[in-house]
Amino acid sequence: MPHADGPELVTGRHFLQEDSGAEIVEKINRFLDRIDWRRP
């Protein structure tokens, strides 16, 4: 994945999607915003 960064750490415990859902969504959105969707 040419646009991949890492590692991305989030605050949370056992169920990250439940504990840190908003934080995870923010990180995913930042990643998607960097992608040039016009490239084939």
Secondary structure, DSSP 8 states (H G I E B T S, - for coil): -TT---------SS-HHHHSHHHHHHHHHHHHHHS-TT--
